[in-house]
Amino acid sequence: MYLLIVSLPLLGSLSAGFGGRYVGHRGAALITTGGVCLSACLSMVAFYEVALCGSPCSMSLSPWFISDLFQARWGLYFDTLTVVMLVVVTVVSSLVHMYSVGYIKGDPHIPRFMSYLSIFTFFMLILVTADNFVQLFFGWEGVGLASYLLINFWFTRVQANKASIKAMVINRIGDIGLALGTFAMYMEYQSVEFATIFACAPHVHSTGIFLGMAVHWGDMACILLFIGAMGKSAQLGLHTWLPDAMEGPTPVSALIHAATMVTAGVFLLARLSPLYEYAPTALAVVSCVGAMTCIFAATTGAFQHDMKRVIAYSTASQLGYMVLACGLSQYALAVFHVANHAFFKALLFLSAGSVIHALGNEQDMRRMGGLVRLLPLSYAITLVGTLALVGWPFLTGYYSKDVILEISGGQYTSLGNFGWILASFVVFVTSYYSFRLLYLVYLVPPRASRVTMSHVHEAPFLMAFPLIVLAFGSIFVGYISRDIMIGLGTDFWGGAIYTLPQHDHMIEAEYLPQWIRLLPFFLTLGGAALSYGTCILAPQWSASFMKHTWYRRIMEFCNRRWFVDVVYNTYIGQPAMQWGYWTSFRALDRGVLEMCGPEGMSRMSVSLAQRLRTLQSGYMYHYALVMLLGVTFFVAVNSVSQVSMDPRLMGVICISGLLSPVV
């Protein structure tokens, strides 16, 4: 059964990919969707056996490659962390598969699309079930490859080509960090197996020299591994691929942002919690990066007009919350927020897809409005997702997001206060742009043409059913699972997640002042009121703000993504391109390689022939003189070689013989 959980999406992908022309569009959709749905059902059974009954298991399939002490094996490991991620990934993926059948109906490449979705799910399952770094890296790279294929599904679009290449390149930077971290782990522990490394981690305190400074080996390795997590989870610095990934179909965006690719980094941090607990410097770096990602993504998303980009930046902001929680040693809370976030983020993306589908692929919110009467189901679904995103009381997001704020506020350290201040401000901004999206799309007067509005229709059943299921998840999942996953005294995680006793601050969070616990709710109300005032009550406020220079500068700074892309293009991209041009192309390709290759040989032959041609004067007495001098020279050399003579004198005679005709 456990092997089928992983293998069913792979079998469905291969069947649809290679047999699509035989089974047809409907057959490919049925095979892939059925395989992933069956995998989701088996994941729930595994969740009951492993998590609820407390019986983790592992499967050693076969050796991969063995070289001296280095051993890498194919194996599957099922503990509580694994089965939680399995349920999240397979359930959301199965709903996305169902939604995709209706969304891309009529596309000539349905088998290829469904095959890509299933292989994406397979690689994510390989990643979360890995029991060693090498297999995890295989799944890690597979997820990146599948995301490239899905983002570039509509390969005739130039922007889709650019977005897919950008996602691949940025993630390769993070993958280098993951690879270096894996090498560092093997150098230190002589193993890549998680069980061996985790058992030895508390007893290793070696240091190394880096940039002339003594650094803790564990800190350095964990920071390298975190660079890999930054790439996949789109943290500040390696985030630039995430908004551009919206060029792919909407189901792809939902799968990437909700359950698969972006959650891989948070899963990596939780899986490696036994290492990070003994790397305090790495934890501080993780906390700072997570907090800065929160504020960056929130402020940038507040000034976006593309519907999918707003939701994409909200994903980056929520990922910042998760990484912040990991930096505060609250790995269980981070995974709990991953599970909650998967439901309402998939709900928001798929509801946005319904709106875009109804409006004829229109994504600009400034050209929408008045859809509440035409799309009542989509409006209700979007409202549920929005309320869950902003952390409205008693919805799914409230039970994890507010706890992260309480944990950061209960740290009583400078790092905790830093995270709490930024995260609290992000609550206000998140509420603003979330309700702004809701108002501009559904509640303001219609801004689309009459022709467009006349064709607006509600989503068909295959697209509406996944939305209804996700809506129920966005309402009830947090309430049902809170006490199980993060309740005081719970033993749900067993040994899957490790936290040092001095890093457990759940009790301190229970005794925070009441105003700190109520502050997120009032900030949410403030953000909703501001968006209501600027979008519905008095839209002229936004125009009046534009008259002020300070507001225009803030808007430009946020709208241009804090100029991160500008800095990358100006100081990294263009110099790298120029250096590559002059070094690789002009100096090597057009220089050394041409001179040493066929082109250089041909040029040398022509040049030598031209020089030899100058010796051919055409006069017989010139040829006779050269022949006489040659014979004289060889006779002289032969005569001198038969006499024992000082080499220096012999050299003088030869030189004089050569120079005598010239003289």
N, C-alpha and C positions, 0 to 999 in steps of 0.2 A: 504493500500500500504506500509506504513512504517513498519508494522509488517511483511509483506512478505519479506522485504529486509533481515531481520534477520533469519526468519524461513525457507526460501527456502534451504539454504545450509544444515541446520539440517535435513530437510526432505529428501534431496538427499543422505545425509550420511547414515541415517537409512535405506533407501531403498536399497542402494548398500551394506551396511554392513550385514543386516539380510536377504535380498532377492537376494543376488548376485548369488546364485546357481540356482535361478529360472529365473532371467532376463539375465544371462550370462555376459560375459566380455563386449560385445558391449552395452548391455542394461545398465549395471552399469556405463560405461563411458558416455553414452548419458544422463542418468538421472542426474548424478552429475554435468557434464559440463553444461547441460541445466539449472539446478537450479541456479548455480552460475552466468551464463551469464544473466539470467533473473533478478537476484538480482543486477547485475551491471547496467542493463538498468534502473531499478527502482531507483537505487542510483543516477543516473544522473538526473532523474526527481526530486528527493528530493533535489539534489544540486541546481537545478533551483529554486524550490519553497522556500527553506530555505535560501540559500546563496545569490542568485541573486535578489530574490524578497523580502528578508528580513523578513521572517515569520517563526521563529523557533517554534517548537512545542514539547510537551512532552506527554507521554502516561503512565498512572498508571495502570498496569495490575492487580496485586493482592498483598495482604500482604504476606510477606515471613514468618517472625516470629516477634512477639511483646512481649516484656518483660519490664514492667514498662515504663521507659522513652525511652528505646531502641526500635526503630522501624526500620525494614528493609523491604523494599517493592520491588517487581519486577516492574521496570519501564524503559521506553526508553526515552531518551532525544536527540532531534535533533536540534543542533545549527550549526553554520557555521563550527566550528572545527570538529564536528561529521561528517557532510556530506562530507567534504573534505577527511577525513580519509576513509569514506565509499567508495567513488569513487576510491581512490587509492587501497584499499584492494580488492574490488570486481573486478575491471578491471584487475589488475595484477593476481589475483587468477584465473579469468576465462581464461586468456591467458596461465597460467601455466597448468590449467586443459586440455586445447586443446593440448598443447605441450606434456603432459604426455601420452596422448592416443597413440601417435606415439613413444614416448621414451621407454615405457615399454611394447610395443607390444610383445606378446609371453610369458610374465611372467604369471605363473599360478595363481598369487594372485592379479590380476588387480582390482577386486571389493573391496578387502580390502584396496588397496592403494588409490583408488579414494574416498573411504569412509573416510579414514584418512585425505585426503586433504580437503574434504568438512567440516568435523568436526573442523579442524584447522581454516578454514575461519569463521565458525559459532562462535567459541569462541572469535576470534578477533573482530567480529562484536558486540558480547555481551560486550566486554571490552570497545569499543569506544562509545557505546550508553548508558552506565551505567550512572545513575543519583545519585548514592551513592557509598560509599566506599565498602560496602559489595558486591554489584553486580559486581563492578569493580574487586574485589578480586576473585570472582568466575570466571570471564572471564580470569583473570590473571593466575589462576591455571590451567584452562582448556587449555590455550595456551601452558603452560609448559608440560602438559600431552600429548597433541597432538604432540608436537615436539619430545617427547621421543618415541612415537609410530612410527613417520615418520623416525627419524634417525635410529631407530632399525628395519626398515621395512625388510631389509635382515638380519634376526635374526640369520642366520647360520654363519655369519661373526663375529669373535671374536672382531675385532676392532670396528664394529658397536655396539656390546653390550657394550663395554667399553665407547664409545663416548656417547651413549644415557644415560648411568648411570651417566657419568660425567656431562652432560648437566642438568640432573635432580638434582643432588646434589648441583652443583654450583648455580643453580637458586633457590633452597630451601633456601640458605643463604640469597639471596636477598629478597625472599618472607617473611622471618622472619622480615627483616627490614620494609617491607611494612605493615605487620600485626602489628608490634609495633607502627608504625606511625599512623595506623588506630585507635589503642587503645588510643594513645595520643590525637588524634583529638576528640574522643568521651569523654575522660576525661575532656578536656578543653571546648568543645562546647555542650556536652550532645546530640549530634546528629551525624549521619553519612551521612546526606543529603548534597550534594554539595551546594545547594542554601542557606541553613541555615548557613553553615560554611563560605562560601564566604561573606555573608552579615555581619557576626560578626567579620571577620578577622581584619578589620582596627581598631576595638575598643578593642581588647584584647592585653594587654601588660604584662601578668603575667610572672613571672620567677620561676625557680625551682633550686634545688641543685643537681648537677651532678658531682661526683668525687670531692666533696668539693668546687666546684665553682658554682657561680650563673650564670645560663644560661637562655636565653630567651626561653620561652616555644615553641614559633613558630619556632625558629631556630632549636631546638632539634627535633621537630616533622618533619620538612621539611628535615632535614638531614637523618632521619630514612626512610622517604619516598623515598629519593634519593638513598638510598642503594638498595631498591627494583628496581628502575630504572637502577641502575648500573648492576644488575644481568641480566635483560632482554636485555638491550642495550649493553652488553659486554664492560663495561668500565674497565679501568685498575684496576686490583685487582680481578674482577669477570669476566674476559674476557676469561679464559682458555678453556671454553667449545666451543667457537665459531669456531676456526679452526678445532677441532676434529669433529664438526658436519658435516664436508664434507664427512663423511663415508656414509651418506644417499644418496639416488638417487639425481641426479642433479636438477630435478624439486623441490625437497624438499629444497635444498640449495637456489634456486631462491626465493621460497616463504618465507622462514625464513628470508633471508637477505634483501629482497626488500620491502615487504609490511606488514608482520605480526609481527613476534616475536620481532625482534630487534627494530622496530619502536615503540613498546609499551612503552618503557621507555621515549622516547622523547615526545610521546603523553601525558604521565602522567605529565611530567613537564609543558607542555603547558596547560593541563587541570587545574592544580593547580596553575596557574600563579597568581591568587589573593592572594594566601598564600605566595608564594615565594617573591612577591614584598615587603612584610613586614618582610622578613627574610634575612637581608643583609649578615649575616655570611654564611647561607646556599647557597646563590648565589655565594659567593666567593669560597666555596668548589666545587660547580658545575663547575665553570669556570676552576679552576685548574685541576680537574679530566678530564674534556673534553680536555684541551690543552695537558695534559700528555698522554692521550689515543691516540691523533692524532700522536704525535711523536713516541710513542711506536709501534703502528701498522704499521706506514709507514716504520720505520727502520727495523722492523722484516720482513715485506713483501718483502723488497728489496732483501733478501737473500734466498727466498723460491724457490723451483723448481717444486713443485706441482702446476698445473695450477689453480685448484680450491682453493687452500690455498692462492695463491697470491690475488685472487679476494676476498677471505674471509677477509684477512687483510686490503684490501682496504675498505671493508665495515666497519670494526672497526674504521679505520681512519676517514671515512666520518661521522660516528656516533659521533666521538669526535668533529667534526665541529659543529654538531647539538647541542650537549650538551654545547659546548662553547657558542654558540649563546644564548641558554637558560640562561646560567650563566650571560650573558651580558644583560639580560632582553629583548632579541629580539626573543620572542616566535613565532611570526608570521613568521619571517625569518627562524627559525628552522623548522617549519611545511612546509614552502615552499620548503626548501631543502629536507625534507622527501619525498614530492610529486615528486620532480624532480629526486631525487636519486632512487626512486622506479623503474622508467622507465629504466634508463641506467644500473642499477645494475641487474635487471631482464634480460635485454638484454645481458649483459656480461655473466651471469651464463648460460643462455639458449644457447648462441652461444658456450660457452665452452662445454656444454653438447653435441652439435652437433659434435664438434671436437672429443670428447672422444668417442662418439657413432661410429663415422666413423673409428677411429683407434682401435676399439676393446677394449674399456675401458682403454686405456693408458692415464695417467694423468701427467707423468713426461715430462716437456718441453724440457729436454735435449735429449729426444728420438723422438722429432717431427721435424718440419721444412719442407720447400718446399711445403706447402699446399695451397699457394696462387693460383696456377693453378688448383688444384684439387677441392678446396672448395672456389670458388670465392664469392659466396653469404655469406658464413660464415665469410670470410675475410672482406667484406664490412660492415657486421653487427658489427663485433668486432671492426673495425676501428671507426665506429660511436660511439659505447659505450665507447671506449678508449678516444676519443676526448671529449666526454661529461664528462667523469670522471675527466680528467685533467683540465677541465674548459676552453676548447678552445673557443675563442670569438664567440658569437652568437649561441652557442649550449646550451642545457638545463642546464647543470651544471654551465655554466658561469654566469647565471643570479642569482644564489643563493650563490654559493661558493665564488665568488669574493666579493659579498656584505658582507659576514661574515668577510672576511679579512678587508674590508674597515671599518666596524663597530668597530672591535677590534682596528684598527689603529686610529680611531677617538675618542676613549675613553679618551685619555690623562690622564690615570691613570697607576699605576704600574701593576695592574692586566690586564688592556687592552693591555699594551705594552708586557707583558709576553705572553699573548695569541697570539698577532700579530706576534711576533718573531717566536714562535714555529709553528704557522700555516703557515707562509710564507716559512719556511724551509720544511715543509711537502709538500707544492706545488711542490718543486723541486724533492723530493724523490718520490712522487706519479707519477710524469711525468716519472721518470726514470724506475720504475718497471712496469708501465703500458705499455710503449713502449717496454720495454724488453720482456714482454709477447708477444706482437704483433710480434716482430722480431723473437724470438725463435720459435714460433709456425708456422708462415707463410712464413717468408722471408729468413731465413738462409737455406743453403743447406740441403736436406733431411738427416735425421739421423735414420729413421726407416728402417726396413728390406724391401726388395722388395716385399715379400709376403704381408706384412702389407699395403704397399703403393698401391699394386694392388687392394686391397679391399676397398680403400677409396672412399666414395661416398657422394654426397650432401644430406642434410636432405630431407625427404619427405615433402609433402605439409602441413600436419598437424603440423609438427615441424617448417616449414619455415614461415607459415602465422603469428604465434605469434611474430616471430622475426621481420618481416617487420612492424607490428603494433607498436611494442616497439621501433623500429628504428625511426619511424615518431614521436613518443612521445619524444624520446631523442633529437630530433632536434627542435621541435616546441613548446612543452609544456611550457618551461621556458619563451620563448618570448611572448607567448599568455597571460600567467597568471601573469607575473611580476608586471605590473602596477596595476592589480586587487588586488593582495594579499599584496604586500609590497610597492606600490607606495606612494609617499608623499600625505597625505590628504585622503587616501582611508578609507572608512568606511565598508570595506568588512567583517571584523571579528565581528563587532558589539560588543556585550558584551561577546563573547566567550573567548576572550583573553584580559587580563587586564595588562596594563603597566602604572606605575606611570609616570607623565609628565617629571620628572627629569631624568628618565631612558631611555627616547626616544632620541637616538643619530643618527637618520637617516639624520637629517639636517647637523650635523657635518660631516658625511661621504660624503656629496655632495661637501664639500669645502676642501677636502684633497688635499695635493700637488700632482701634476701630476705624480711624480715619484713613489709615493706610489700606485697609481691606476694602473700604468703600470708594477710595479714590478712582480706581479704574472705571467703575460704573458711571461716576459723574463726568469723567473725561470722555467716556463714550457718548453720553448725552450731549456734552458740549460740541463734540465733532459732528454729531448728527444735526444739532441746531445750526451750526455754522453752514453746513452744506445745504440745509433747507433754506436758510436765508439767502445764500448766494445763487441758488439754482431756481427756487420757486417763489419765495416771498419777495425778494428784491434783487433780480438778476443784474440790475444796474450797479450794484455794489462792486461786482468784478470789474466792470468798465471804469468805475471811479478809482479803484485801486491801481489800474494801469497808468493813471496819470502821475503816480509817484515813482520817482527814480528808484528808491530802495526796493519797492515791490517788483519792479521790472528786473532789477538785478537778481533778486532772490528767485524769481520765476525762471530767468535764463539759467541761473546756476543749477537749479533743480531739474529743469526741463532738459538740460544738456548733460544730465547724469553726473553732476559734480565734475564735469570735464575729464572724467577718467578715460573715456574713449579718445578724447583729444590728446591727452598726455601720452597714451599708448601709441597712437598713430604718429604723433610728432616726434617723440623722443625715443621710441623703440621700433615701431613699424617701419617708418621711412628710413632711418639710419640703417636698419638691418637690410632693407631692400637695396639701398645704395651700396652697402658693404658687400652684399652678396653679388651685386652686379659687377662691381669692379674686381672683386676677388675671384669669384667662381667663374664668371662669364669672360671678362676681359683678360684677367691674368692667367687663369687656368685653361678654360675652354678655348678661348681665342688666342691664348698665349703659349703656355708650355705644351699643352696637348697638340696644338696645331704644328708647333715647331718639331716635336718629336714624332708626330704621326705622318700619315700619307701626304698631307698638305706641305709639311715642312720638308719631307724628302723630295717631293717634286720641285719645290722652290730651290732647294740646294742643288739638284741635278741641273736645272736650267741655269743657275748662276755659274756653276762650274763649267758648263758647256760654253757659256758666253765668254768666260775668261780664257778658255782653251782656244776659242775661235780667234782671239787677237794674236795668237802665235802663228797662225797660218797667213803669212804675208804673200805667198804665191811666187817668190823669187827662188830659183834653183840654188844660187850661191849661198843664200841664207841656210838652206837645208844642208848643203855640203859643209858649211862651217860648223853647224851644230853637230853633225856626225863626226867630224874631225875632232872637235873638242871632247865629245863623249868618249871616243876611242882613246884619245890621249889620257884622259882622266882615269879610265879603267886600267890602262897599261901601267900608269904611274902607281896606282894603288896596289896592283898586283906585284910590281917590282919592289915596292917598299915593304910589303907584307912578308917577303922572303928574306929580308935583312933584319937582323936584331938591331933595333934602334930605339932610342928614347921615345916614348909615346908623345911627349911634348913636341919633339922635333918633327915627328911624323905628322902631327896636327898642323904645324906651321907649313910644311911642304904642301899638304892638301889644300890649305886655305890659299896659299900663294898660287897653286895651280888653278884654283877656281877663279881667282881674281885677275890672273894674267891676261885673259882675253878681254876683260873689261878695261883694263889699263891700256 
